[in-house]
């Protein structure tokens, strides 16, 4: 199998294919209600991300009810909770549970998955289990990054880089986070969006009303809210109190929030007790009110409304998000804060007062300055309230609704069945030597030279292609045939595969699969070449190869050579060598199937590879050629099983992804390659010829639709005018390159589908409406 050309982008030490974003063409043209899976910590868990995820769920439901949201809550087995109204839970430190949840989400047919990311909320070192999850997701991934580290560890960098490569859209809540993603992680600017943390929409200036409710009339109230821990810098705020109280004895500093549960589990309430002791030593204990509990959002807002000045003395200047800071600004509170990332951006233009970190004197000076001048304090509160209008929940909901709906794959166009693809793309990739393997974009890439696999496919295309003058088709048929002929190495009784651009071979012996494909191409040429001389040449070389080639042991190589032998038998049923090859191959595949299948895995191998349907196709054609109903039945049964795995819950074709090739009894959705759609269509062709079952025509059409946007990213891969096809579907969209394998897969798919339709002109010959094919694919018998 030819490999995709690679960029200099690296993913965990592996080169990855260069891609074009699906968003380069603009927003999704979604004309139906969307459904998303929302993944993260969730209420009743008590943490900032749980609050955020819960707010997202509630605000989308309130302001954008057209977007259905399925919540999948991360659950900590050390502190299990009961979640209401969620679609599912994910045990945060269980890799198998991530795989189960991904399967559940895929089978639900959601339009996008919105993942909240923070290193500490997922299992494994630095939360690396999140990778087990995202690699299995088929729907577009929307990623909210609650932390973007400018100086990450090697593992943290690798995790975030991998998440970026899987994401269709990325949301951050600060411009600095966006800049770091672009500069340090190479994230494409076009997929990143800065959306301010959402905040409540409440009237301005109600401090006195809410102070009265809390019994605080006549007090000047300072407030800090959040889970307590050393990272809050509260000791600096307490050390500032003596200087504040000296000038404003009516001041009360309210510290609202429970101690962080992880800190409590580790050391109990030692941190809080140390703060209480510090206040007592400084003589300001009577000016501090402790609210030692986690407040739900409505009560938190009521308490914030009673505040005059909000303090965030955080020492960590890399903090990119603070939900309570957003709330305080939106409620029109004057803020005194250290210049961490979120504060620096939200409080710019004198919306709040920034002070140096770890400095109690700076806190005291800023607070006293505001309390000394009620006019300045009121002016800052008004500026904060005005800034907060940009972040209130209706605006946040609108922005996030746009975020997720632009990630949704657009509705596919209805692909034409009868339009013949142009051949200019095939010819542009070809020269006097043969067809080049790869391209950079649409331009042939000579650095990778040629391969037998592609030239065998190219000859098979010339045998069935329409729209070329006879002389032109013969010219190119001979070029590709000459490549196959030159590839045969009689000394080693094997075909060579890879050739450099200078026509020197990279090897003396090619892979078994390339050898099997060459045999297939010779048999198909004997059966279908429009020129008698070319047909005779193919049979001559075919006989020579079959008479001397070493036995093939790869299941796919055996299947390819069987398909070639079956083609010969359709024209010459008495060809003894072909019958022998088919008999041996059929016995081999049936033995492999018997060893590989199990009740939940009706397949030949534990690992799904490329060109999977060819194994079933070979058994079907062999059974028909030799009158072996048991082989035909096994081929149809296994083909129906693999069809069921390759159709999504939305009824779209979803090829077994190339990342699956080393994962026993499992498979991943990416990268999706045109070769798989071709195999599905041609295997359906063989099954239809054997049974006339309507299901096979329907499945072939589903696979054909994949080329035209009926895929998990809604990207159109095929260009009918040029006959060109992109190299596949990645998590972020289409691979922009148009290599030989992809072009030929598209071209050969067209001709197989046309023959299938012409075999039985059913009333359903026009494409059926999108969707609805998954259950028939799994349940209907032929």
N, C-alpha and C positions, 0 to 999 in steps of 0.2 A: 504494500500500500504506500503510495507516495505521501511524503510529509509536507505540511504547510510551510511556506517560506516564513522566516522568523524576523522579528524586529529586535532591537537592542533593549527591549523592555524585559526585565527579569522577574520571575515569580518563584520564590523559594529555590533559587538556583537554577530554574528551568527557563529557557527562552519561551516566550509566548507569542502567538500570532498577532500581527498588527491588525487593529480593528478600526472601523469607523463607527462612531456613535449613532444610535438610532435617532438621536435628537437633532442631528445636523439639518434635517429637513423640517424641523419645527415641531410644534406640539402635537400630541395625539389627537386624531380626529374621532374620538370616542363619541358614539351617538347612542349610547345605552347606559344604564346605571352601572357604576363600577363597584367591584367588591375587592376589598383588600384584607390581607392578614397583618395584624399589628402585633409585633413581638417585642416584649421587654418586661421589666418589672411592672407590677400592677397592684392597685389597691386590693386588699388592705395592707400590702407590704408598706412599711414605713421608711421611705427613702425618697430622695429627690427625683430619681428616674421613674419610680412608681407613680409619683404625683404627676410627672410630666406625661407619661403614657396614659394615665387615667384621664387627664385633662384633654389630651388629643382625642381620645375615644368619645368623651362627652361633648366636646365642642364640635367635632365633625357631625355627630348625631344631631346636635342642635341646629347648626347653621348650614350643614350640607347633608341632609338626610338621603340624598340620591346616592351617596357613597356608603355602601354597607361595609361594616368593619367587624371582622372576626378577630377577637383578642386571643393570643396565645401567651399566657403568663409564665414567666420564668419563676420556678419555685425552688426554694432552698430546702433540701431534705432535713437539714439541721433545725430549721424553723418552719415546718410545713404550715400552710395556711389554707383556708377554704375560700375559693374565689367564686363569685356569683356572676352569671351571665357571660362566661368566657367560652370560647370554642374549644379550648384545651389548655393544658399546662405542660411545661417542659421542665423536667428535673435538671437543674443547672449543671450538675456534675456527672451526668450520665450520657456517654456518647451515643449509646443505643437509643436513648430517648430523643436525642436530636434527630437521628435518622427517622424514627417513627413519626415525629412531628412534621418533618419535611415531607414525608410521604402523605400524611394527612392533609397538609396544605396543598400539595400538588393535586391530590385526588379531589379536593374541594373546587378546583378550577378557578382560584382567585386570579384577579387581574394584576396584582402587585403584592409584594411583601415589604412591609415597612418595619425595619429593624432598628431598635434603639441600642447603641453600642457604648459601652464603658468597659474597660478591661476587667474590672473587678466583679462583674455580674455573671460572667460565664465561667464554666468549669475549666480545669486544667491550668497550667502555668500561664499567667497573663490572660486567662480566658480563652485559650486557643481552641477550646471545643466549639466555639462559634463557627470555626471553619468546617467542622463536620456537618454543620447545619446548612450554611450558605451554599456549599458545593452541591447540595442535593436539591436546591430550589430551582424550579423551572420558570416561575413567574419573574418578571423584572424585580430587582431588588432596589428598594429605596433605603438609604442608610442615613440615620441621624447620628452624628458623632458628638457625644457629650464631652469628650476630651480629645484634643489633638496635641500631642506632645512634640515639641520642637527638638528635644534631645531624648528620644526613646531608647530603650535597650534594643539589642539586635532582634530579640524575639518580638517585642512590641512593634518594631518597625515592619517586620515580616508579616505579622498578623494584619496590621492596618493596610499594608500594601496589597495583600491578598484580598481583603474586603473591598478595596477600591477597584481592583480588576473585575470583581463580580457585580459591581453596582451600576445601575442605570441612572440613578440620581443620588446626590449626596447633599444632605442638609447640614449646615453648621449655623451657629448662632452668633458668630463674630467674624468680622472681616479678617482679623489676624489668623483665625483658624483656616479660612479659605486660602490665604496667602501661603501658610505653611503647607497645606495640602498640595498646592501647585508647585511650590519651590522645593520642598523636602521629599515629597512622596510621588511627584510626577502625575498627580491627578489631573485629568483633562478639565480645563476651565469651564467648558460648556456643560458639564454635568453637575457643577457645584452651585448651590444656591444658599445665600445668606438670608435666614429668616429669624427675626428677633423672637426671643422667647415670649410666648403669649402671656397676657396679663388681664386682670379683671377690668370691667367697665363699670365704674361706680362714680357717683357725684363727687365733686371736689369740696374740700374744706369742712368736713364733718367731725373734726377732732374733738370738739367740746361735747358733742352729742355722745360719742362713743367713750370718751373719758368718764362721762357721768354714768354710763352703763357699768363701767368697771370700778366705780368709786374712786376715780382719779381726778376729780374736779380740782382745779387750782394747781396741778402739778405740770411741770415741763417733762415730757416723757421721751426718753431715748429707748430704742428697741433694737435688739438683735434676735433673729429667729433662725432656727435650724437645728439639726442633730449636733449635739455638743461633742467636741473632740479637740485635740491639740491644734488641728489645722485651722481653727476658727480665729485664733488670736485674741480670745476674750480676756486673757490676762492683761493685755496691753490696754484694753478699754477700761478694765477695772482700775488699773494703775493711773489712768487719766482722771478718774472720778474725784479724787480729793481737790484737784485744781478747779474742776467744774463746780463742785458743790460749794467750794469757798465763795464763788461769785454768784452762784445760782442755787441756793439751798433748797429750792422747791423741786429740783431735778430728781427724777426716779428713772433708773436704768432697768428696763424689763428684759430679762434673758429668757426667751420663750423656746422651749423644745426639749425633748428627751435626750439623754446621752446616747450616742450612736450604739446600736445593739451589739456590734462586733467589739466595741471597746468595753462595754459592760461584760460581755462574755469573757474577755481577756483579763480585765482588772477590776470589774465592778464599777463603783461610782468614785473611784479615787480621783479622777480628773475634776469632777464637779466639786468634790469635797475640798480639793486643793484651792479651787477658785473661791469657795466660801471662806476658807481660812484666810486667803489673801485679802478679801474684802474686810474681814474682821480686823486683820492686822492694820489695814489702812484707815480704819474708822469709818468706812462707808457702807457697812453691812445694811444699815437702815435705808440706804438709798438704792438698794437692789431688790427687785422682786423676781423670784424664780418661778417659772411655770414649767415644771418638770414633767412634761408629757408631750406626745405627738398630737398636733391639732389637725383636724381635717380642714380642708380649704375654706369653707365658709367662716368657721370660727377664727382661723388665722387672719382672714381679711378683716373681720371685726376688730381684732386686737391691733392689727396694723393701722386701722383707721384712727385709733386712739393715740397714735405716735406723732410726735413733732419732728424728730430727727431719727433717721434710721442709720445704724452703724454696721458696716461690714469691714472689720479690721483684719481681714484675712492675710496671712503672711505669704501664701502661695500665689505669686503673681501670674502663674500660667493658667489659672482657673478661667475657662472660657465661657462658663454658663453659671448663672445664679438665678434660680427661679424666684427666690424671695426678693432679690434686688429688683427684678422686673416688676414684681407685684408692688413694691414700695414706690417705685417711680410712677407707675400707672395710677396709684392712689394719691399722687401729689405730695410725697414726703420729701423733705430735704434729706440728702444722703451725704454722710461723711464716710469715705471709703479709702482703703489702700488701692493703688492703681493696678489691680489685676485686670486681665484682658477684658472681661465683660464690663467691669466698672469703667475702664478707660474709654470704651466705645459708647456705652449707654449714657455716661455722665459728661460727655464732651460738651463744649460750648456752655460751660457753667451751669449745666443741668444739676450737677452735684459738686461736692468739694472733695478733691483727691489729696491725700496726705501720704507721706513716706511710710513704708511698712515698719512694723516693730518699734514704733515710736509713740509712747503714751503722751509726750509733750505735744506732738503734732495733733493728736486726737483732741486733747484738751483745748488747744488754741483754736481749732476749727469749730468745735462745738460752742465754745464761749463766744467766738466771733458772731455766730448766727444768733445765739440767745441774747447777746448784747444789743442786737439790732433787729427788732421785730419786723421792720420793713424789709431788710435783706432776707430774713428767714421766709417771709411770705412770698417775696419775689422768686426765691429759689423753688419754693413749693409749687408756684404757678408754672415755672419753666418745666419742672418735672412732670406735672400733670399734662402739659402740652406735649411733651416728648412721649409720654405714655399712650397718647391717643393713637400713635403709630403701631402700638403693639397689642391693643386690646383684642379680646378673643374673636370678635367677628373678623378683624383683619388677619389675625393669625390663622383662623380657620380657612379663610379665602386663599391665603398663601400656601398653606399645606395641602389644600384640595387641589390647587394647580400643580403642586409638586408631585403628588401621587398620580394624578390623571395624565400628566405628560409622560410619566413612566410607563403607562399602560400601552401595550402594543396596539397600533391602529387596526381597524377592521380590514381584513385583506380584500383586495380586488378580486373579482371573479375571473380566473384565468381562462383564456380561450382554449378550447380543446383542439380545434382543427388548424389553427394558424401554425405554419411550418417555421421553425426557428431558422434564421439566417445562418450561413456557414462562415461568414467573414471572420468570426472570432476563432474558429478552428484553423482557418488558413493563415491567420495572422500569427498563430503560435507555431506554425509549421515552416520548415525550410527543406532544402534538398536532402537533408539527413533524416528528418523525421519530425515528430511533434515535440517541442520543448516541454519540460515538466512544469515549470513555475512561471509566475509573473510577479511584477511589482505593480500593484494596481492592475491596469489593463495592458501594461507593457511587458512583453516576454522577457524573462530573466535568464540570460545565457549562462550565468555562473553555475546553475544547477544542471545544465545539460539536458540529457534525454533519459528516458527509461522504457524498458520493454513493456511494462504494464500499460502505459499510455498509448504507445504505438499499436499495441494489440487492440485496445479499445477503439482507436482511430480507424483501423482497418475495418473493424466490425461496423462502425458508423458508416463508412463509405459503402458497405454492402447494402445498406437500407436507406441511405440518404436520398432525399428528393430535392430538386431545385438546382442541381448542377448539370451543366452540359456533360454529355457522355465522355468526351475527351478529357475534360477537367477532372471529372470523378476518377477516371482511369489513371490519370497522372498521379493523383494523390494516393490512390489505392496502391500503386506500385511503390511509391515512396515508403509507405508504412509497411508494406509486405517486404520490401528490401531490408528494412530495419530488423524485422523478425527473422528473416533469413540469415542476416549477418550475426544476429544474437546467438544463433545455435552454435554450441561448442561441442562438436562430435567427439573430441578427445575425452571430455569429462561427462559426456552424455547429459548435458544440462544446457539450458539457455543462460546467457548472461542477462543482467538487468540494467545496470546503470552505466551510462556513457557520458563522458565529458564533452564539452562543446567542440573540442578539437578532434572528435571522433575516436579517441582512445577509450578503452574500456576501463571502468573503475574496479572490475572484478573479473574473474574467470568463470564464476558460477553464481547465478542469481538465486534469490529466495525460492523456496518451493512454491509459494503462492504465485509468483511471477511466471514460473514454469507452467503451472496449471492454467493460468490465464492465457498463455501463448497457445497451449493445446486447444483451449476453448475457441480462440480466435481462428485457428486453422480449421477446426470443424465447422464453425459458423460460416467461414468463407467458402468452404466446399459446398455447404448447403445453399448459401444465399448470394454469392457473388454474381452480379449480372453479366460478367464476362466469363466465357467458358475457359479461356486460357488461365485466368486467375484462379478459377475453381480447380483446374487440374493441378496447377502449382501447389495450391493449399493441400490437396490430397497427397501429392507426392511427398511434401515435407512432413505432413502429418504421419504418413506411414513410416517414414524414416525415424521420426521422433518416437513413435509408439514402439517401434521395433528395438530401440536401444536405450531409451531413457530409464534411469534408475527409478525404482518405485518411489512414489510420493507418500509422505506420512502425515502431512498437515491436513486436517479435515477440510479446510477451505481449498487447498490445492487439489485434493481429491475431488471435491465438488465441482471446481472449475473444469477439470479435465473430463469429468463425467458429463457436464453440460456440452462440451465439445463433442464427445462421443455420441451423445444422444442426437445432436444435430446431424452427424454423419449418418446415423441409423435412420433418421427420418427420410433421407434421400436414398440410402443404400442399406436396407434392413438386413442384408446378409453379410455385412462387413464384420468378419470374425473378430478382429483385434478390438474393434469398438465394443462388440458384445462382451468380450472378456473383460475389458476395462470397466464397463458398466456393472457387470456382475460382481467383480471384486470390490468396486467402489461402493455399491449398494450394501454388500455384506459389511464392509468396513463402517459405513455411516450408521447402519442399524446397530452394530456392536457398540459404537461410540455412544449412540443414543441410549442404549440399555444401561451403559455404565454411568451416564451423566444425569439421567432424569431422576426426579423424585416427585412425590405427590404435589408439591407446590412449585415445581420447576421442570416443566415439560420441555427440556432442551438437551442438546447434545453435550454441552460443556458447562462447567461451573461458572466460567467467566464468559460474558458476552463480549465479542470483539467487533470487528468491522464486517460489513457484508453478511450479516447474520442470516438473512433469508435465503442466501445461496445454498445453505446446507439442506433446507427443506425443499427448495426448488429442484436440487439435483435428485433427491429421492422421488419427488413427484414425476419428473421426466423419466427417470430410470424405471419406475414402476409402470409407466405408460409404454415405454419402449419394450420392456420384457414381459409385460402382462403380469406383473407382481403387484396385486392389489394391496398386499400388506405394506409394501414400500410406499405406494401411493397414499394409503391411509395414514401412515406415519408422517409422510411429508406434509399432508394437509393438516394434520393435528398440530404438528410443531409450528407450521407456518401460521396457523390461527393463533397459537399461543404468542408467538413473537409479534404478530400484528397487535394483539391486545396490549403488549408492553409498549408499543410504539404509537399509541393513540392517547392523547391527553383527555382529561375530564371534559374539556371544551370541544372535543371531537377533532382536534388538530393533530397532524402528524408530528410526532416527537421522536426523532431517531435516538437510538442508544448513543449517548455521548462518548467521544473518544477518551474522556477521563475515566470511563468505566473499565478500560481494557485490562486492569489488573485487580479487579474487585470481585471476588467470588460471590455468587448468588446475590448480586446487587448491581445497580447501574445508576449512572448519573446523567443528567440531561444535557451536559455540554462537554465539548464543543460538538455541534451538530453538522454533519458533512453531507454534501449532495450525493455521494456514493451510496448512502443508506436509503435515500429516497428512490434512487434508480433500482437498487436491489429489491425494494418493496414492490415497486411497480412491475418489474420483470418477473418476480416470483408470483405475483398476483396473476400475471399473464399466463404463466404455466398452470397455475391452479384453475383458472377460468377455463383454459383449454381442456383440462381434465374433467371438469365438473359442470361447467356452465352455471356455477353458483353466483347469484347476483352480488353476494357480499364482496367477492374479489374485485369486481368492477368498482364498487363503491370505495373499497380501500385504496385501490390504485389512484382514484381521483383525489382522495384525501392526501396521499403522498405527493401527487402532482401539484396540488394547491400549496404545499409547503414552499415550493420555489417562488410563489407569487405573494408571499406575505402570510400564508396560513401556518405560521410558526409561532414560537413562544415570544418572539420579539417583534413580530409584525413587519419584518424587513423583506423587501422584494429582492431576491437574489438573481433572478433571471431577466435577461434582456432579449426579447423575442427577435427584435430587428437584427441584432448582431449575432444572436445565438450564444451570447456570453453568459457566464454564471459565476457569481462570487463563491469564495471558497468555504462558506459555511456561516452558521449562526453561533456567536459567542455570547457570554452573559451580557455584554454591552452592545450587542448588535451584530452587524454583518462584517465578516472579514472582507476587507476591500479588495484583496487579490483575486485574480481570476485564472487559476491554474488549469492545466490540461484535464486533470481528473474531473474537476468540477464542470468544465465546459462539456466534456464528453458525457458525463452523467446526465446532465440536463438534456442534451441532444438525444441520447439513446432512450431516455425516459419518454420523450415525446413519441418516438416511433413505436415503442412497446405499447403505450397507452392507445395510440391510434389503431394498432392491430387488435387490441383487446376490444375496443369499442366496435370495430367493424365485424368482429366475430359474431356478435349478437347485438343488433341494433335495438336495445331495450328502450322503453319509453323514458327511462331515467338517464338517457345519454347526455343530457345537459347536466351541469353540476348541481348537485343537491344543495339546499341551504346549509350554511355553516352550522356545525354542532350536531349532536345526536347520534354520532357514529360509534361512540365508545362502547355503550352497552350492546348494540348489535355485534360489534367486533368481538366481544367477549362471550356472547350468549348464543348467537345464531349458528346453527349447524349448516354445513354445506349439503 
